[in-house]
């Protein structure tokens, strides 16, 4: 298995198309592996916060491809030019944003996911409607009212010239209605990091044997129980404004991958769902958003 799967399966790239990978020092090794595997003419540009590379990207044709490949450490500067959800300014070429800090193993695993598995999962979740119950063998049991899962997701693959994708295929999601979620979330895969505005409070981590259970009442996390990690997380989270504990997201992964402890990767695993708290997005947000990832969820319509 090699990275021709990226350009051929997911980007529909023709043989005469050119590729530019913009990357940083951390992910450069992966950029080199992609460049060595694919058949297309490929150039690697090391990211520079000055943006001097942008004219080169803007000269590419709609049939060409730009790959944005970064680590979390560079994202504070790179996000001024690149986004998982929108193409860079003035770019006509195809555009792929790769999950931050993803490993070679995870990227190849995710790109190997059968497309029919992804589209079937989206269809299955869409049919559930707005009121659902989520359970799993670790003890998750929560009832939510949501706006429903969508019937499709944009950016899963590139079919036509000039389109974009966020790869590996990441997630589909439903927005919980405020005050309408009650139950327990037993986290058995990954606890997301805790960052309040620019203050880093806790690292993202895999949950192995330790118990980590959130109690949700009327759409708010009211307790966190378990071991040492749970106690420390609770102390820091509950010291923040209460809106940081609001349940704002129910997401479901779409790619076949192995858990890594990288929250961005793990929330994309098709055998998981994740519960997000804190509407931290944008200037009007609470300054925090983090995800709790649970394995093998059973999601039923009520």
Order of alpha helices (4+ residues) and beta strands (2+ residues): beta-alpha-beta-alpha-beta-alpha-beta-alpha-alpha-beta-beta-beta-beta-beta-beta-beta-beta-beta-beta-beta-alpha-beta-alpha-beta-beta-beta
